[in-house]
Amino acid sequence: MLQISGRALNLSLSILFAITALLIILRTWEYLRNELRIAPRTRARDKFWIGFSMLLFSVMLTAVILFIAAMISSTIISNRAKIAPIDPALFEAFEFPLLLPTTLMGLGVFIVVYPFGEMLYMGQKTSDGAMEIQKWFENRIVDRFRPPFSYIIAILGFIIIYIGPPTIILLVFKMINAQVLSIVPIASFMVYFSWFMTFPIMYLTYYSTIGS
């Protein structure tokens, strides 16, 4: 009987995920190209940023889909192993030792860099926030200062809005039960990750409500 190692299965799954990722990126790219066909493209800079935004959105959407699929399949196999013995090679294959942490770190970097870039963009005198809450923050606070002080205010706003609350949450947890953070090393990362994800979820919910 042919025996397949866990590494071989994991490699096969990685190849399958890579093909799926490529198909999702190409399909999303085609969809965005059709949706943005009337976007201004008079300057080379406009074409670059439109193309870059399309690529970034396609890659991030694909990363989220693959991460969720890998997490679900890995969780199913782990729970199945608790109920009844399974082939160790199958269990090893669905651990995704490279895909899961790499995708999670990539998404983590994106959800930090993107809002930081948005806050810096508000520091420009001629800029305008894309969303109502951003426009309020820019018009009421940031625009009262001239560059470079407007950039400093924008960075302080990023620290207060994005960094401050999860840091306070972790400090409260540490005061209540310091062992929680030591037992689960990824807990601190997940607190920051969850807080940063709160804002895009709020934006999506708000605009989907308006659209409906």
Secondary structure, 3 states (H helix, E strand, C coil): CCCCCHHHHHHHHHHHHHHHHHHHHHHHHHHHHHHCCCCCCCCHHHHHHHHHHHHHHHHHHHHHHHHHHHHHHHHHHHHHHHHCCCCHHHHHHCCCCCHHHHHHHHHHHHHHHHHHHHHHHHCCCCCCCCCHHHHHHHHHCHHHCCCCHHHHHHHHHHHHHHHHHHHHHHHHHHHHCCHHHHHCCCHHHHHHHHHHHHHHHHHHHHHHHHHC
